[in-house]
Amino acid sequence: MAPLQTLLCTLALVTTGTTTAFTAAPIHQPRTQQLSPLYASDDKGGGSAIATPKTKQITTTVQKQKQKSEQKKKFKPSDPDLKNESDFEDAPMFRLYLIGDEGDDQEHVVTRVYEIVEDCSEDDAATLFKSAYQTGEAFMGKYPREIAEMYCEQLTRSDPIIYADVRDDKD
């Protein structure tokens, strides 16, 4: 049935005259109009060439005299900058005291002081404990405020509590 339909379609196309689509004739019509040249001739004054301006541009350049500039001393990265060192001030120092308590266990106090205070050895911690037990308080060292308060807080948060105090260095 399919070959029969193909045959009928072909016959219908031949009889209607629409067979020009299947011929070898060219599709495009040849041009009858000539293209313009890409350059502009002198008598026309235009075209597709680059136009020249009718006004002239005058440019003047002014040169300034060079001023003598004082050359700064160049520092190498390894050289210290001496100007900024004097701007810094040392942080105010505070005293940290260990307060002696008769109920404190020596082993507990010595190990906690040794663990918390960075520049304290076990022997120093034992000496501090003995001094605080005998006199009521022992001077542990001078530190910046934040560090002294941190040591004091950590000691007082121990279980059982270890009493410590922070005092201004000026007193």
FIKOLZA-1660 file (N, C-alpha, C; in steps of 0.1 Angstrom, whole numbers, plus 5000, padded with zeros to 4 digits):
% residues 171
   i   px   py   pz ch aa at
   1 5008 4988 5000  A  M  N
   1 5000 5000 5000  A  M CA
   1 5009 5013 5000  A  M  C
   2 5020 5012 5007  A  A  N
   2 5029 5024 5007  A  A CA
   2 5034 5027 4994  A  A  C
   3 5039 5018 4985  A  P  N
   3 5044 5021 4972  A  P CA
   3 5033 5028 4963  A  P  C
   4 5021 5024 4965  A  L  N
   4 5010 5029 4958  A  L CA
   4 5007 5044 4961  A  L  C
   5 5008 5047 4974  A  Q  N
   5 5007 5061 4979  A  Q CA
   5 5018 5070 4973  A  Q  C
   6 5030 5065 4973  A  T  N
   6 5041 5072 4968  A  T CA
   6 5040 5075 4953  A  T  C
   7 5035 5065 4946  A  L  N
   7 5033 5067 4931  A  L CA
   7 5022 5077 4929  A  L  C
   8 5011 5077 4936  A  L  N
   8 5000 5087 4935  A  L CA
   8 5005 5101 4938  A  L  C
   9 5013 5103 4948  A  C  N
   9 5018 5116 4952  A  C CA
   9 5027 5122 4941  A  C  C
  10 5035 5113 4935  A  T  N
  10 5044 5117 4925  A  T CA
  10 5036 5122 4912  A  T  C
  11 5026 5115 4909  A  L  N
  11 5018 5118 4897  A  L CA
  11 5011 5131 4900  A  L  C
  12 5006 5134 4912  A  A  N
  12 4999 5146 4915  A  A CA
  12 5009 5158 4914  A  A  C
  13 5021 5156 4918  A  L  N
  13 5031 5167 4917  A  L CA
  13 5034 5170 4903  A  L  C
  14 5035 5160 4894  A  V  N
  14 5039 5162 4880  A  V CA
  14 5028 5170 4873  A  V  C
  15 5016 5167 4876  A  T  N
  15 5004 5173 4869  A  T CA
  15 5002 5187 4874  A  T  C
  16 5005 5190 4886  A  T  N
  16 5002 5204 4891  A  T CA
  16 5012 5214 4887  A  T  C
  17 5024 5210 4883  A  G  N
  17 5034 5219 4878  A  G CA
  17 5043 5224 4889  A  G  C
  18 5044 5218 4901  A  T  N
  18 5052 5223 4912  A  T CA
  18 5066 5215 4912  A  T  C
  19 5070 5211 4901  A  T  N
  19 5082 5203 4900  A  T CA
  19 5095 5212 4899  A  T  C
  20 5093 5225 4899  A  T  N
  20 5105 5234 4898  A  T CA
  20 5114 5233 4910  A  T  C
  21 5108 5228 4921  A  A  N
  21 5117 5227 4933  A  A CA
  21 5127 5216 4931  A  A  C
  22 5124 5206 4922  A  F  N
  22 5133 5195 4921  A  F CA
  22 5143 5196 4909  A  F  C
  23 5142 5208 4902  A  T  N
  23 5151 5209 4890  A  T CA
  23 5164 5215 4894  A  T  C
  24 5174 5216 4885  A  A  N
  24 5187 5220 4887  A  A CA
  24 5188 5235 4885  A  A  C
  25 5178 5243 4884  A  A  N
  25 5178 5257 4881  A  A CA
  25 5184 5264 4893  A  A  C
  26 5191 5275 4892  A  P  N
  26 5196 5283 4903  A  P CA
  26 5185 5290 4911  A  P  C
  27 5186 5290 4924  A  I  N
  27 5176 5296 4932  A  I CA
  27 5177 5311 4932  A  I  C
  28 5189 5317 4933  A  H  N
  28 5192 5331 4934  A  H CA
  28 5192 5337 4920  A  H  C
  29 5186 5349 4919  A  Q  N
  29 5186 5357 4907  A  Q CA
  29 5200 5364 4906  A  Q  C
  30 5206 5366 4894  A  P  N
  30 5218 5374 4893  A  P CA
  30 5215 5388 4895  A  P  C
  31 5225 5396 4901  A  R  N
  31 5223 5410 4904  A  R CA
  31 5225 5418 4891  A  R  C
  32 5216 5428 4891  A  T  N
  32 5217 5437 4879  A  T CA
  32 5223 5450 4883  A  T  C
  33 5225 5452 4896  A  Q  N
  33 5230 5465 4901  A  Q CA
  33 5245 5463 4905  A  Q  C
  34 5253 5472 4902  A  Q  N
  34 5267 5471 4905  A  Q CA
  34 5270 5476 4919  A  Q  C
  35 5279 5470 4926  A  L  N
  35 5283 5474 4940  A  L CA
  35 5292 5487 4939  A  L  C
  36 5291 5495 4949  A  S  N
  36 5299 5507 4950  A  S CA
  36 5313 5504 4954  A  S  C
  37 5323 5512 4950  A  P  N
  37 5337 5509 4955  A  P CA
  37 5338 5512 4969  A  P  C
  38 5348 5507 4976  A  L  N
  38 5351 5509 4990  A  L CA
  38 5358 5522 4993  A  L  C
  39 5363 5529 4983  A  Y  N
  39 5370 5542 4985  A  Y CA
  39 5361 5553 4980  A  Y  C
  40 5364 5565 4986  A  A  N
  40 5356 5577 4982  A  A CA
  40 5364 5584 4971  A  A  C
  41 5357 5588 4961  A  S  N
  41 5364 5596 4951  A  S CA
  41 5364 5611 4954  A  S  C
  42 5373 5619 4948  A  D  N
  42 5374 5633 4952  A  D CA
  42 5362 5641 4949  A  D  C
  43 5355 5638 4938  A  D  N
  43 5344 5646 4934  A  D CA
  43 5331 5643 4941  A  D  C
  44 5330 5632 4948  A  K  N
  44 5317 5629 4955  A  K CA
  44 5318 5634 4969  A  K  C
  45 5329 5633 4976  A  G  N
  45 5330 5638 4989  A  G CA
  45 5324 5628 5000  A  G  C
  46 5322 5616 4997  A  G  N
  46 5316 5607 5007  A  G CA
  46 5318 5593 5003  A  G  C
  47 5309 5585 5006  A  G  N
  47 5311 5570 5003  A  G CA
  47 5313 5563 5016  A  G  C
  48 5319 5551 5014  A  S  N
  48 5321 5543 5026  A  S CA
  48 5335 5544 5031  A  S  C
  49 5343 5555 5027  A  A  N
  49 5356 5557 5032  A  A CA
  49 5355 5565 5045  A  A  C
  50 5366 5566 5053  A  I  N
  50 5366 5573 5065  A  I CA
  50 5366 5588 5062  A  I  C
  51 5357 5595 5068  A  A  N
  51 5355 5610 5066  A  A CA
  51 5366 5618 5073  A  A  C
  52 5371 5628 5067  A  T  N
  52 5381 5637 5073  A  T CA
  52 5374 5649 5078  A  T  C
  53 5378 5654 5090  A  P  N
  53 5371 5665 5096  A  P CA
  53 5374 5678 5088  A  P  C
  54 5364 5687 5088  A  K  N
  54 5365 5699 5080  A  K CA
  54 5372 5710 5089  A  K  C
  55 5373 5708 5102  A  T  N
  55 5380 5717 5111  A  T CA
  55 5393 5711 5115  A  T  C
  56 5403 5720 5117  A  K  N
  56 5416 5715 5121  A  K CA
  56 5417 5716 5136  A  K  C
  57 5424 5707 5142  A  Q  N
  57 5427 5707 5156  A  Q CA
  57 5441 5712 5159  A  Q  C
  58 5442 5721 5168  A  I  N
  58 5455 5726 5172  A  I CA
  58 5458 5721 5187  A  I  C
  59 5469 5715 5189  A  T  N
  59 5473 5710 5202  A  T CA
  59 5485 5717 5206  A  T  C
  60 5485 5722 5219  A  T  N
  60 5497 5728 5224  A  T CA
  60 5501 5720 5236  A  T  C
  61 5514 5718 5238  A  T  N
  61 5519 5711 5250  A  T CA
  61 5527 5721 5258  A  T  C
  62 5525 5720 5271  A  V  N
  62 5532 5728 5281  A  V CA
  62 5540 5719 5290  A  V  C
  63 5553 5722 5291  A  Q  N
  63 5561 5714 5299  A  Q CA
  63 5564 5721 5312  A  Q  C
  64 5563 5714 5323  A  K  N
  64 5566 5720 5336  A  K CA
  64 5580 5717 5340  A  K  C
  65 5586 5726 5347  A  Q  N
  65 5600 5723 5351  A  Q CA
  65 5600 5713 5363  A  Q  C
  66 5609 5704 5362  A  K  N
  66 5610 5694 5373  A  K CA
  66 5616 5700 5385  A  K  C
  67 5609 5697 5396  A  Q  N
  67 5613 5702 5409  A  Q CA
  67 5622 5692 5416  A  Q  C
  68 5632 5697 5423  A  K  N
  68 5641 5688 5430  A  K CA
  68 5634 5682 5442  A  K  C
  69 5633 5669 5442  A  S  N
  69 5626 5663 5454  A  S CA
  69 5636 5656 5462  A  S  C
  70 5634 5657 5475  A  E  N
  70 5643 5651 5485  A  E CA
  70 5640 5636 5485  A  E  C
  71 5650 5628 5483  A  Q  N
  71 5648 5614 5483  A  Q CA
  71 5648 5608 5497  A  Q  C
  72 5638 5600 5500  A  K  N
  72 5637 5594 5513  A  K CA
  72 5647 5582 5514  A  K  C
  73 5652 5580 5526  A  K  N
  73 5660 5568 5528  A  K CA
  73 5652 5556 5526  A  K  C
  74 5657 5547 5518  A  K  N
  74 5650 5534 5516  A  K CA
  74 5655 5524 5526  A  K  C
  75 5646 5517 5533  A  F  N
  75 5649 5507 5543  A  F CA
  75 5648 5494 5537  A  F  C
  76 5656 5485 5541  A  K  N
  76 5655 5471 5537  A  K CA
  76 5645 5465 5546  A  K  C
  77 5639 5454 5542  A  P  N
  77 5629 5447 5551  A  P CA
  77 5635 5443 5564  A  P  C
  78 5648 5440 5564  A  S  N
  78 5654 5435 5577  A  S CA
  78 5658 5446 5586  A  S  C
  79 5658 5459 5581  A  D  N
  79 5661 5470 5590  A  D CA
  79 5649 5474 5599  A  D  C
  80 5651 5476 5612  A  P  N
  80 5640 5480 5620  A  P CA
  80 5636 5494 5618  A  P  C
  81 5623 5497 5619  A  D  N
  81 5618 5511 5618  A  D CA
  81 5619 5517 5632  A  D  C
  82 5628 5526 5634  A  L  N
  82 5631 5532 5647  A  L CA
  82 5620 5542 5651  A  L  C
  83 5613 5548 5642  A  K  N
  83 5603 5558 5645  A  K CA
  83 5591 5552 5653  A  K  C
  84 5587 5540 5649  A  N  N
  84 5575 5534 5656  A  N CA
  84 5578 5527 5669  A  N  C
  85 5590 5525 5672  A  E  N
  85 5593 5518 5685  A  E CA
  85 5591 5527 5697  A  E  C
  86 5592 5540 5695  A  S  N
  86 5590 5549 5707  A  S CA
  86 5576 5552 5709  A  S  C
  87 5567 5548 5700  A  D  N
  87 5553 5551 5701  A  D CA
  87 5546 5541 5710  A  D  C
  88 5552 5529 5712  A  F  N
  88 5545 5519 5721  A  F CA
  88 5549 5521 5735  A  F  C
  89 5539 5519 5744  A  E  N
  89 5541 5519 5758  A  E CA
  89 5539 5506 5764  A  E  C
  90 5546 5503 5775  A  D  N
  90 5544 5490 5781  A  D CA
  90 5531 5489 5788  A  D  C
  91 5525 5478 5788  A  A  N
  91 5512 5476 5795  A  A CA
  91 5514 5477 5810  A  A  C
  92 5504 5483 5817  A  P  N
  92 5506 5484 5832  A  P CA
  92 5506 5470 5838  A  P  C
  93 5515 5469 5848  A  M  N
  93 5517 5456 5854  A  M CA
  93 5508 5455 5867  A  M  C
  94 5504 5442 5870  A  F  N
  94 5496 5440 5882  A  F CA
  94 5503 5428 5889  A  F  C
  95 5502 5428 5902  A  R  N
  95 5508 5418 5911  A  R CA
  95 5497 5407 5913  A  R  C
  96 5502 5394 5913  A  L  N
  96 5494 5383 5915  A  L CA
  96 5498 5377 5929  A  L  C
  97 5489 5375 5938  A  Y  N
  97 5492 5369 5951  A  Y CA
  97 5484 5356 5953  A  Y  C
  98 5491 5347 5959  A  L  N
  98 5484 5334 5964  A  L CA
  98 5481 5336 5979  A  L  C
  99 5468 5335 5982  A  I  N
  99 5463 5337 5995  A  I CA
  99 5463 5323 6003  A  I  C
 100 5470 5323 6014  A  G  N
 100 5471 5311 6022  A  G CA
 100 5458 5308 6030  A  G  C
 101 5455 5295 6029  A  D  N
 101 5443 5290 6037  A  D CA
 101 5447 5277 6044  A  D  C
 102 5443 5276 6057  A  E  N
 102 5447 5264 6064  A  E CA
 102 5441 5251 6059  A  E  C
 103 5429 5253 6052  A  G  N
 103 5423 5241 6047  A  G CA
 103 5428 5236 6034  A  G  C
 104 5438 5243 6028  A  D  N
 104 5443 5239 6015  A  D CA
 104 5452 5226 6016  A  D  C
 105 5450 5217 6006  A  D  N
 105 5459 5206 6005  A  D CA
 105 5471 5210 5997  A  D  C
 106 5483 5207 6002  A  Q  N
 106 5495 5211 5996  A  Q CA
 106 5497 5205 5982  A  Q  C
 107 5494 5193 5980  A  E  N
 107 5496 5186 5967  A  E CA
 107 5486 5192 5957  A  E  C
 108 5474 5195 5961  A  H  N
 108 5464 5201 5951  A  H CA
 108 5469 5215 5947  A  H  C
 109 5473 5223 5957  A  V  N
 109 5476 5237 5954  A  V CA
 109 5489 5237 5945  A  V  C
 110 5499 5229 5948  A  V  N
 110 5511 5229 5941  A  V CA
 110 5509 5225 5926  A  V  C
 111 5501 5214 5924  A  T  N
 111 5499 5209 5910  A  T CA
 111 5490 5220 5902  A  T  C
 112 5480 5226 5909  A  R  N
 112 5472 5235 5901  A  R CA
 112 5480 5248 5898  A  R  C
 113 5488 5253 5907  A  V  N
 113 5496 5265 5904  A  V CA
 113 5506 5262 5893  A  V  C
 114 5512 5250 5894  A  Y  N
 114 5522 5246 5883  A  Y CA
 114 5515 5244 5870  A  Y  C
 115 5502 5239 5869  A  E  N
 115 5495 5238 5857  A  E CA
 115 5490 5251 5851  A  E  C
 116 5486 5260 5859  A  I  N
 116 5480 5272 5855  A  I CA
 116 5490 5283 5851  A  I  C
 117 5499 5286 5860  A  V  N
 117 5509 5297 5858  A  V CA
 117 5520 5292 5850  A  V  C
 118 5522 5298 5838  A  E  N
 118 5531 5293 5828  A  E CA
 118 5546 5293 5833  A  E  C
 119 5550 5304 5839  A  D  N
 119 5564 5305 5843  A  D CA
 119 5568 5300 5857  A  D  C
 120 5560 5291 5862  A  C  N
 120 5562 5286 5875  A  C CA
 120 5565 5271 5875  A  C  C
 121 5576 5267 5881  A  S  N
 121 5579 5253 5882  A  S CA
 121 5573 5246 5894  A  S  C
 122 5574 5233 5895  A  E  N
 122 5568 5226 5907  A  E CA
 122 5575 5231 5920  A  E  C
 123 5588 5233 5919  A  D  N
 123 5596 5237 5931  A  D CA
 123 5591 5251 5935  A  D  C
 124 5589 5260 5925  A  D  N
 124 5585 5274 5928  A  D CA
 124 5571 5273 5934  A  D  C
 125 5562 5265 5929  A  A  N
 125 5549 5263 5934  A  A CA
 125 5549 5259 5948  A  A  C
 126 5557 5249 5952  A  A  N
 126 5559 5244 5966  A  A CA
 126 5564 5255 5975  A  A  C
 127 5573 5263 5970  A  T  N
 127 5578 5275 5978  A  T CA
 127 5567 5285 5980  A  T  C
 128 5559 5288 5970  A  L  N
 128 5548 5297 5971  A  L CA
 128 5538 5292 5981  A  L  C
 129 5535 5279 5981  A  F  N
 129 5525 5274 5990  A  F CA
 129 5530 5275 6005  A  F  C
 130 5543 5272 6007  A  K  N
 130 5548 5273 6021  A  K CA
 130 5548 5288 6026  A  K  C
 131 5552 5297 6017  A  S  N
 131 5552 5311 6020  A  S CA
 131 5538 5316 6023  A  S  C
 132 5528 5312 6015  A  A  N
 132 5514 5316 6017  A  A CA
 132 5509 5310 6030  A  A  C
 133 5512 5298 6033  A  Y  N
 133 5508 5291 6046  A  Y CA
 133 5513 5298 6058  A  Y  C
 134 5526 5302 6057  A  Q  N
 134 5532 5308 6069  A  Q CA
 134 5529 5323 6071  A  Q  C
 135 5528 5331 6060  A  T  N
 135 5526 5345 6062  A  T CA
 135 5512 5350 6058  A  T  C
 136 5504 5341 6052  A  G  N
 136 5490 5345 6048  A  G CA
 136 5489 5348 6033  A  G  C
 137 5500 5352 6027  A  E  N
 137 5499 5354 6012  A  E CA
 137 5513 5354 6007  A  E  C
 138 5514 5350 5994  A  A  N
 138 5527 5349 5987  A  A CA
 138 5526 5356 5974  A  A  C
 139 5536 5364 5971  A  F  N
 139 5537 5371 5958  A  F CA
 139 5541 5361 5947  A  F  C
 140 5533 5360 5936  A  M  N
 140 5535 5350 5926  A  M CA
 140 5543 5357 5914  A  M  C
 141 5540 5370 5911  A  G  N
 141 5547 5376 5900  A  G CA
 141 5539 5388 5895  A  G  C
 142 5546 5396 5886  A  K  N
 142 5540 5407 5879  A  K CA
 142 5536 5404 5865  A  K  C
 143 5523 5407 5862  A  Y  N
 143 5518 5403 5848  A  Y CA
 143 5509 5415 5843  A  Y  C
 144 5507 5415 5830  A  P  N
 144 5497 5425 5825  A  P CA
 144 5483 5421 5831  A  P  C
 145 5474 5431 5831  A  R  N
 145 5462 5429 5838  A  R CA
 145 5454 5417 5834  A  R  C
 146 5452 5415 5821  A  E  N
 146 5444 5404 5816  A  E CA
 146 5450 5391 5820  A  E  C
 147 5463 5389 5819  A  I  N
 147 5469 5377 5822  A  I CA
 147 5468 5374 5837  A  I  C
 148 5470 5384 5846  A  A  N
 148 5469 5383 5860  A  A CA
 148 5455 5379 5864  A  A  C
 149 5445 5385 5858  A  E  N
 149 5431 5382 5861  A  E CA
 149 5428 5368 5856  A  E  C
 150 5433 5364 5845  A  M  N
 150 5431 5350 5840  A  M CA
 150 5436 5340 5850  A  M  C
 151 5449 5342 5855  A  Y  N
 151 5455 5332 5864  A  Y CA
 151 5446 5332 5877  A  Y  C
 152 5442 5344 5882  A  C  N
 152 5434 5345 5894  A  C CA
 152 5421 5337 5893  A  C  C
 153 5414 5339 5881  A  E  N
 153 5401 5332 5879  A  E CA
 153 5403 5317 5878  A  E  C
 154 5413 5313 5871  A  Q  N
 154 5415 5298 5870  A  Q CA
 154 5419 5292 5883  A  Q  C
 155 5426 5299 5892  A  L  N
 155 5429 5293 5905  A  L CA
 155 5416 5293 5914  A  L  C
 156 5408 5303 5913  A  T  N
 156 5396 5303 5921  A  T CA
 156 5385 5294 5916  A  T  C
 157 5386 5290 5904  A  R  N
 157 5376 5280 5898  A  R CA
 157 5380 5266 5901  A  R  C
 158 5392 5264 5907  A  S  N
 158 5396 5250 5910  A  S CA
 158 5387 5244 5920  A  S  C
 159 5387 5231 5921  A  D  N
 159 5379 5224 5930  A  D CA
 159 5388 5215 5939  A  D  C
 160 5390 5217 5951  A  P  N
 160 5386 5228 5960  A  P CA
 160 5392 5241 5956  A  P  C
 161 5386 5252 5960  A  I  N
 161 5390 5265 5956  A  I CA
 161 5404 5269 5961  A  I  C
 162 5411 5276 5953  A  I  N
 162 5424 5282 5957  A  I CA
 162 5423 5297 5956  A  I  C
 163 5425 5304 5967  A  Y  N
 163 5423 5318 5968  A  Y CA
 163 5435 5326 5962  A  Y  C
 164 5432 5335 5953  A  A  N
 164 5443 5343 5947  A  A CA
 164 5437 5358 5946  A  A  C
 165 5447 5367 5945  A  D  N
 165 5443 5381 5944  A  D CA
 165 5451 5389 5934  A  D  C
 166 5445 5399 5927  A  V  N
 166 5453 5407 5918  A  V CA
 166 5453 5421 5923  A  V  C
 167 5465 5427 5924  A  R  N
 167 5466 5441 5929  A  R CA
 167 5474 5449 5919  A  R  C
 168 5471 5462 5920  A  D  N
 168 5478 5472 5911  A  D CA
 168 5493 5473 5915  A  D  C
 169 5502 5474 5906  A  D  N
 169 5516 5474 5909  A  D CA
 169 5520 5487 5916  A  D  C
 170 5512 5498 5914  A  K  N
 170 5515 5511 5920  A  K CA
 170 5513 5511 5935  A  K  C
 171 5505 5503 5940  A  D  N
 171 5501 5503 5955  A  D CA
 171 5512 5498 5963  A  D  C
% end
